[in-house]
């Protein structure tokens, strides 16, 4: 997973690091003559301030992205925000000079990007929740994390972990934590990974910490490993990350909310 591709802004005329959601092979580029950016009203008003600098500028933008794979060439609609920051240009002799450049941060894609591929045998309802998470990743990190948690609940049901127990004549639904504890011996090696996704998902619903894109990417990496282990039998590479998340009982990278 190329984490930088989903965190860093892009420059209008450069090839993006985003992989086409249709062919999942080639990168996307801005389609010729489709990029449009406008400075926001608040940004325009700020120009009159005595201490104004170009890095105060804020944009909204929209464009079409096109797959660079000649056999695919599918189109993706994209929109988001932009800003101005320091950039570096090089003259004919290769000497660098500092200048201002426009940088753009995506908020929405249609169709959404697929940050990782679910194995073919992944249950449909689990895959559907993960796709919902991907569609929210750039605009709402907490909600994206919460949908991974829902996917985990659905996965436990698929693994035949009971959802409720009967006490007397009352049916009581089991908490996710308890359901993970009920994993049978053949899945115990995944228990730490399940708990880690749970903690990150909980933070998406209610937490004193801000859920960041990095935290959601953590949940993606761990969920991908779980699915690979269950349906492809690939060995897990993220156990240390899971242990760290379980130790803090939540995101490891987000700051506390103000």
C-alpha positions as CSV (number, residue, x, y, z in Angstrom):
1,X,0.0,0.0,0.0
2,X,1.4,3.3,-1.1
3,X,0.4,5.4,1.9
4,X,1.8,8.6,0.6
5,X,-0.5,8.4,-2.4
6,X,-3.5,8.9,-0.2
7,X,-2.0,11.6,2.1
8,X,0.0,14.0,0.0
9,X,-1.5,16.8,-2.2
10,X,-0.9,16.8,-5.9
11,X,0.2,19.3,-8.5
12,X,-2.1,20.0,-11.4
13,X,0.2,19.0,-14.3
14,X,1.8,16.0,-12.7
15,X,1.0,12.3,-12.9
16,X,-0.8,11.3,-9.7
17,X,0.1,8.3,-7.6
18,X,-3.5,7.1,-7.5
19,X,-4.2,3.7,-9.1
20,X,-7.2,3.5,-11.4
21,X,-10.1,1.8,-9.6
22,X,-11.2,0.0,-12.7
23,X,-8.1,-1.8,-13.9
24,X,-6.1,-1.5,-10.6
25,X,-2.9,-1.5,-12.7
26,X,-2.1,2.0,-13.9
27,X,-2.0,5.5,-12.5
28,X,-4.5,8.3,-13.0
29,X,-3.6,11.6,-14.6
30,X,-5.7,14.8,-15.0
31,X,-7.6,14.7,-18.3
32,X,-6.6,17.5,-20.7
33,X,-8.7,20.7,-20.4
34,X,-10.9,19.4,-17.5
35,X,-9.1,20.9,-14.5
36,X,-10.8,24.0,-13.0
37,X,-9.9,25.8,-9.8
38,X,-11.5,28.9,-8.2
39,X,-10.3,30.9,-5.3
40,X,-12.9,30.9,-2.5
41,X,-14.7,34.2,-1.5
42,X,-13.1,34.2,1.9
43,X,-9.7,33.8,0.3
44,X,-10.3,36.7,-2.1
45,X,-11.4,39.0,0.7
46,X,-8.2,38.2,2.6
47,X,-6.0,39.8,-0.1
48,X,-6.6,43.2,1.3
49,X,-5.1,42.3,4.7
50,X,-1.8,44.2,5.4
51,X,0.0,40.9,6.3
52,X,-1.4,38.9,3.4
53,X,0.9,36.3,1.8
54,X,0.2,33.8,-1.0
55,X,0.0,30.9,1.4
56,X,-3.3,32.4,2.6
57,X,-4.9,31.5,-0.7
58,X,-7.5,28.7,-0.7
59,X,-9.1,27.0,-3.7
60,X,-11.9,24.6,-4.6
61,X,-11.3,22.5,-7.7
62,X,-12.8,19.9,-9.9
63,X,-11.5,17.8,-12.7
64,X,-11.7,14.5,-14.6
65,X,-8.9,11.9,-14.1
66,X,-8.0,9.4,-16.8
67,X,-6.4,6.0,-16.5
68,X,-3.0,5.9,-18.3
69,X,-3.5,2.3,-19.3
70,X,-4.3,2.4,-23.0
71,X,-6.4,-0.7,-22.6
72,X,-8.5,0.9,-19.9
73,X,-8.6,4.7,-20.1
74,X,-11.5,4.8,-17.7
75,X,-12.5,8.2,-16.3
76,X,-12.9,9.3,-12.6
77,X,-14.5,12.5,-11.4
78,X,-12.5,14.3,-8.7
79,X,-12.9,17.4,-6.6
80,X,-11.4,18.9,-3.5
81,X,-9.6,21.9,-2.1
82,X,-6.3,23.7,-2.8
83,X,-3.7,26.0,-1.3
84,X,-0.5,27.8,-2.1
85,X,2.8,26.7,-0.6
86,X,6.5,27.0,-1.2
87,X,7.8,25.0,-4.1
88,X,11.2,24.6,-5.8
89,X,12.0,25.4,-9.5
90,X,15.3,24.6,-11.3
91,X,16.9,26.9,-13.9
92,X,18.7,25.7,-17.1
93,X,21.9,25.1,-15.0
94,X,20.0,22.9,-12.5
95,X,20.2,25.6,-9.7
96,X,17.2,25.6,-7.4
97,X,15.1,28.6,-6.5
98,X,12.2,28.9,-4.1
99,X,8.8,29.9,-5.6
100,X,5.1,29.6,-4.8
101,X,3.1,26.7,-6.1
102,X,-0.5,25.5,-6.1
103,X,-1.2,22.2,-4.3
104,X,-4.5,20.3,-4.4
105,X,-6.0,17.9,-1.8
106,X,-8.7,15.5,-3.0
107,X,-12.0,15.2,-1.1
108,X,-14.2,13.1,-3.4
109,X,-13.8,10.6,-6.2
110,X,-16.5,9.0,-8.4
111,X,-16.0,6.1,-8.7
112,X,-14.0,5.9,-5.4
113,X,-10.4,4.7,-5.3
114,X,-9.8,1.2,-4.1
115,X,-7.1,1.5,-1.5
116,X,-6.6,-2.2,-1.3
117,X,-8.1,-5.2,-3.0
118,X,-10.3,-7.6,-1.0
119,X,-9.6,-11.3,-1.8
120,X,-12.1,-12.8,-4.1
121,X,-13.6,-15.0,-1.4
122,X,-14.3,-12.1,1.0
123,X,-18.0,-12.1,2.0
124,X,-20.0,-9.5,0.0
125,X,-21.3,-7.6,3.1
126,X,-17.7,-7.3,4.4
127,X,-16.4,-6.1,1.1
128,X,-19.3,-3.6,0.8
129,X,-18.5,-2.0,4.1
130,X,-14.8,-1.7,3.1
131,X,-15.9,0.0,-0.2
132,X,-18.0,2.4,1.8
133,X,-15.0,3.2,3.9
134,X,-12.9,3.9,0.9
135,X,-15.5,6.3,-0.5
136,X,-15.3,8.3,2.8
137,X,-11.6,8.1,3.3
138,X,-10.6,11.5,1.8
139,X,-13.6,13.5,3.3
140,X,-14.4,11.9,6.6
141,X,-11.7,9.8,8.3
142,X,-13.7,8.9,11.5
143,X,-16.6,7.6,9.4
144,X,-14.2,5.7,7.2
145,X,-12.7,4.0,10.3
146,X,-16.2,3.2,11.6
147,X,-17.1,1.3,8.4
148,X,-14.1,-0.9,8.8
149,X,-15.3,-1.7,12.3
150,X,-18.7,-2.7,10.8
151,X,-16.9,-4.8,8.3
152,X,-15.2,-6.6,11.2
153,X,-18.5,-7.3,12.8
154,X,-19.9,-8.8,9.6
155,X,-16.7,-10.8,9.2
156,X,-17.2,-12.3,12.7
157,X,-20.7,-13.3,11.8
158,X,-19.4,-15.0,8.7
159,X,-17.0,-16.9,10.9
160,X,-20.0,-18.1,12.9
161,X,-19.1,-16.1,16.0
162,X,-22.4,-15.6,17.9
163,X,-23.9,-12.1,18.0
164,X,-26.0,-12.5,21.1
165,X,-26.6,-14.7,24.1
166,X,-29.9,-15.5,25.9
167,X,-30.1,-14.7,29.6
168,X,-33.3,-16.0,31.1
169,X,-35.8,-15.0,28.4
170,X,-33.9,-11.9,27.2
171,X,-31.7,-11.8,24.1
172,X,-28.6,-9.7,24.8
173,X,-26.4,-8.6,21.9
174,X,-22.7,-9.2,22.5
175,X,-20.2,-6.4,22.4
176,X,-17.6,-6.6,19.6
177,X,-14.8,-7.0,22.2
178,X,-16.6,-10.1,23.6
179,X,-17.2,-11.5,20.2
180,X,-13.5,-11.3,19.4
181,X,-12.7,-13.1,22.6
182,X,-14.9,-15.9,21.4
183,X,-12.7,-16.6,18.3
184,X,-12.0,-20.4,18.2
185,X,-8.5,-21.7,18.4
186,X,-8.0,-21.8,14.6
187,X,-8.4,-18.0,14.5
188,X,-6.6,-17.1,17.7
189,X,-3.5,-16.0,15.8
190,X,-5.6,-13.2,14.4
191,X,-7.1,-12.0,17.7
192,X,-4.7,-9.1,18.2
193,X,-5.4,-7.9,14.6
194,X,-9.2,-8.0,15.3
195,X,-8.8,-6.1,18.5
196,X,-6.7,-3.4,16.7
197,X,-9.3,-2.8,14.1
198,X,-11.9,-2.6,16.8
199,X,-10.0,0.1,18.7
200,X,-9.5,2.1,15.6
201,X,-13.2,1.7,14.6
202,X,-14.3,2.7,18.1
203,X,-12.3,5.9,17.8
204,X,-14.2,6.7,14.6
205,X,-17.4,6.7,16.6
206,X,-16.4,8.2,19.9
207,X,-12.9,9.1,21.1
208,X,-10.9,11.8,22.8
209,X,-8.4,11.6,19.9
210,X,-8.7,13.0,16.4
211,X,-8.8,10.1,13.9
212,X,-6.3,10.8,11.1
213,X,-5.9,9.4,7.6
214,X,-2.8,7.5,9.0
215,X,-5.1,5.8,11.6
216,X,-7.5,4.7,8.9
217,X,-4.6,3.5,6.7
218,X,-3.5,1.5,9.8
219,X,-6.9,-0.2,9.9
220,X,-6.8,-0.9,6.2
221,X,-3.4,-2.5,6.5
222,X,-4.6,-4.7,9.4
223,X,-7.9,-5.6,7.8
224,X,-6.1,-6.5,4.5
225,X,-3.8,-8.9,6.5
226,X,-6.8,-10.5,8.2
227,X,-8.6,-11.1,4.9
228,X,-5.4,-12.3,3.3
229,X,-4.8,-14.8,6.1
230,X,-8.4,-16.1,6.0
231,X,-8.9,-16.3,2.3
232,X,-5.5,-16.4,0.7
233,X,-3.4,-17.8,3.6
234,X,-0.8,-15.0,3.4
235,X,1.2,-14.6,6.6
236,X,0.5,-11.4,8.6
237,X,3.1,-8.5,8.4
238,X,1.4,-6.1,10.8
239,X,1.3,-7.8,14.2
240,X,3.6,-5.3,15.8
241,X,1.3,-2.4,14.6
242,X,-1.7,-4.3,16.1
243,X,0.0,-4.8,19.4
244,X,0.8,-1.0,19.6
245,X,-2.8,-0.1,18.8
246,X,-4.1,-2.6,21.4
247,X,-1.7,-1.2,24.0
248,X,-3.0,2.4,23.5
249,X,-6.6,1.1,23.0
250,X,-7.0,3.4,20.0
251,X,-5.2,5.4,17.3
252,X,-1.5,5.8,17.8
253,X,-1.0,8.8,15.5
254,X,-3.9,11.2,16.2
255,X,-3.7,14.1,18.6
256,X,-6.2,14.6,21.5
257,X,-9.2,16.5,20.6
258,X,-9.3,20.1,21.8
